Amino acid sequence: MQTLRFTKMHGISNDYVYISTFDQTVDHPSALAVRLSDRRTGIGGDGIILVCPSAVADAKMRIFNADGSEGRMCGNGIRCVGKFVYDKGLVPPEKTTVMIETLSGVKTLALTVENGKVQSARVDMGAAVLSPAAIPVKYDGDRMVNAPLTVDGRVWYVTAVSMGNPHCVTFVDDVDGLELEKLGPHFERHEAFPERVNTEFVRVIDDHTLQMRVWERGSGETWACGTGACATAVAACLNGYCRKGEELTVRLRGGALTIRYTDETVIMTGPASTVFEGEVEVDEA
C-alpha cells in the first residue's frame, strides 16, 4: 500500500481532491479518480487534480474526472491550483501572479492574498474558440450560434464554444425545473460532439446576470463549472443577451463567478477554498 497526502478544495462547490506530485508519485490516476471521487466509499469529489512540476510554468495541472477520463481544462480547478501552489510555498510569497500549465495551454492567474492565504484568483482563460472543427462539433457553418439540435426527440437551440474543452450552451426559461439526470447524458453523448460535450442550461436574468446549471462530461451535474461559465458568457454575447467587454455575473448552484468576454480573451474571477487535508492509502500496483 502507498500513503498519499491530499488536499480537498473547491471553487464555488466544484470540488476536487488535489494531490501534489512534487514529492509523491501517482501511478494510476484514472483508477484513483474513480475510487477517490465516490462520495460514499472514497473522499468525495468531482474528480482529482494532480499538481505537478512543469518545465514551462510554476506548476502543471492534470484533471481526472469522476469516471476516470482526463480533462483538458477546469476553470474552478485552476483557481484552486493557484491557491495550492501559493499556500504551500511552491512559489515565493511575493509572487502573486502565477503560471499554470494545462492541456489547453499555459494560463496566467492573478492571486488575491489575505493574511498569507489566497482567497480568490483572476484567470486569463484565453480566447474563446468558435470554429466548429476546433471545438469539436459537427456543423457546416462558420459558427454554431443559436442553431437547432434535436436531443432525445426535442429541438433545442444551442451555441457551441470551446474554452479549452467543448461546451454546448442553450438558453431556457427555467433551469431549476430541468431533469438534468435524464437530459444531461443525451447532450453529453450526442453524435454532433465527437469528444462528448459539457452542456450549460442558462436563464437570462438581465443583461449583466445569468443563471446556469451544468452537466459536465465525465462527472454529471456539478454545482459549478468555470469553463462553462465562460462559455455561457460568450454565448450570451453572441446571442445578443449581453455585451462584450462588460463584467457579467454567472450564478451557479455553488455560487457566482464574474466573467468578462472580449475578442482577445475571457477573464474569469472567483474564490478558491481549502476544505481539509488528509492522507489516504492506495494500492501501488
N, C-alpha and C positions, 0 to 999 in steps of 0.2 A: 504493500500500500504506500501511497505517496500523500503527504500532507501539503495542501495548497492554502496559502493565505489569500483572502479575498476581501473586497470592499463592496458592500451593497450600496448603490447610488441610484438616484432618479432625477430626471428633468421633467418637471410637472407631471409626475406619476408614470412616465415612460421609464420603467425600472430594469436595470441590468445588474448582473454580477460582474464586477471588474477584477481582473487578475493581472498582476504585473508579471511580465516575462523578463524584466531586467535582472532578476535574481532567482527566477524559478523557470521550470520547463513544463510546458503543456504539450503532451504528445498527440492527443486525440481530441481536439477542441470541438468537433461536431458532436461526437458522442457525449462529451462533457456538457455541452449546451443543453442537450435533450434531458440529461439527468438533473442538472442543477436548476433548470428552469421550472421544473414541476413544483407547483405551489403546495403540494401535499407531502411529497416524498423527497423533495430537494430543498434548495434555498428559496426558490420562487423568483420569477422574473420573466421579462420578455425575451431573454437570451443572455449570452455572456459577451463581454467585450474584453479582449486582450490588449493590454497596454505594453507595447513592445519598443525596443530600441529602433532607431531609424538613422539611416545614413544621410538623409536629406532634410530632416526636421527634428524638433525636440523629442518627438515620440511618434509611434505609429499605432493606429487603432485597427484591430481586426474584430469584426462583428459576426457573431454566430447566433442566428435566430433560434427560437424555442424548438423548431423542428430540425435543427442541426444545419440548415443551409447557411452559407456565408453571404452576408450583405455587403454592399459596396459603401454605403454611407448612412449615417444616422445623425440627424441634427441635434436631438436631445442628448444622444450618447456622446457626441464630440464635446459638448459643453462640460459634461462630467469628466471626460478625459482631461480637458484643460484644468479643471479643479484638481483632479487626481495628481497630475504631474507637478502642479504648484504646491498643493498642500503637503505632499510627501517629499518635497525638496528635490525633485528630479530636475528642476530648473532653479536658478538663483532667485532669492526673494525680491530682488529689484526688477526681475523680468516679468512684466505683466502683459506682454504680448508674446504669444507662443505659436509655434507652427506644428500642426498635427498632420502626419501623412495618412491618407486613406486610399482605398482602391479607386476613388474618384478624384485623386489628386491631393496636393498639399493645401490645407485650409489654414487661414490666419484667424486667431482668436484674440480679442482684447478682453482681459480679465478685470473684473471689479473685485477688489480685495478689501475686506474689512477685518481688522484685528488678526491679520496674518492668514486669513482663510478666504478662498474665493467664494463669492456669493452669487455671481452671475457672469455671463460672458456674451460678448457680441461677436458673431461669427460671419466672416465673409464667405458665403456659400458658393460663390462663383456664378457665372451666367446661367440662366435657365435655358435648357435645351428644348427646342420646339420641333426640330426636324424629325418626322416620323421614324425614319430609318435609325436615328441615333437614340431614340427613346428606349427600346424599340416598340413600334406599334405598326400593324399592317393597315396602311391608309394611303390612298393615292394622291392626296393633296399635299401642299407645302406645309400646312399646319392642320392639326386636328383640333379645331376650336368649335365648340357647340355643335358637334357632329352626332347624328343619330347612331346608337349602338343598341342592338337587341340583346338583352341579357335575360335569360330564363323566361322568354316569351313576352317581355315588356321592352318597349323602346325608351331608352334613356338618352339624354343629350349630354355629351361628355367632351372634356378638353384634356388632351394628353400633354404632359410635361415631364421632363426628366430633371431632377436635381441631384444627379449622380446615381439615381435609381428611378425606375419608371413609376409614374403616377397617372391616375385617371380621376379627374375631378368632375363631379356632377352636382348641379345646383337644385335644391329641393325646397319645398315649403316647410317641411317638418323633418328634422333629423332625429328627434327623440323617439318618434314612433316607429322608426325603421327596425325591422328584424334582421340585424346585421349577421347574426349567426347563420341564418338561412341564405341571405343575399350575398354576403361577402365572398364566399368561395366561388360563386358563379362569376363574379367580376375577376377575382384573382386568377382564375384558370381559363379565362375567356380566350378563344382561339386568336383573337386580334392581338394578344400580347404574348409573344413567343417566350419571354422570360418571366412570365407571370407579372402581376402589377399590384401596387398599393392603390387603394381606392378611397377617395375623400368624398363624403356626403356633406354638402355645405348649404347653410341658410344665410342669406344676406340680411343682416340686421339694419345696417345703414352703410353709407359709402366709405366708412372707416372701420367697420366692425363686422366680423364674420363668425358664425358658429359652425363647428366642424366635428364630425365623427369620422373615424378612420378604421379601415380594415387593412392590416399590413400583411403582405405576403410572408408566409413562414411563421407568423405569430398570431394571426387572427385579429380581433378587435383589441386595440391598445388604447390607453387613456390619453395618449399624446403621440404625435409624430412630428418632429421638427422639419424634416424634408417635406412632409405632407403639408404642413402649414405654409411653407414657402411656395409649394406648387399651387396651393389654394389661392394665395395672394396673387400669384402670376395669372392664374385662370380668371380671377375676379377682375383684374385689369383688362385682360384680353377680351372679356365678355362685356365690358363697359360698366360693371358694377362699382369699380373703384378706379383710382387714378395712379399712374406710375409716379414714383418719386416721393410719395407721401407715406407716412407711417400708418400701417394698418394693424389692428388688433385681431388676432385669431384666437377665439375662445374654444378650448378643447375640454374634454371631460376632466382632465387633470389640472387645468389651469390655462393661462393665457400667454401667448408669445407676441412679440412685436416684430413685424416684417416690413421691410422696405424694398420694393422692386424697381430696378432701373434697367436700362438697356444693357448696361455693363455687368451688373451683378445683382445678387439678392442678399440682403443683410438681415440676419436673424438675431434677436436679443431675448434672453430668457435666463431663468435661475438654474442652478445646479446644486444638488443636495446630497450629502452623505447620510446614510441611514445607520449602518453599523459595520464593524469589522469582524472578521471571523476566520476560522480555519475549517477545512473540510478534507476528509480522507477520500481518495480516489484510487482506482486500480491503475497500476503503472503499465500493465500490458495493453 
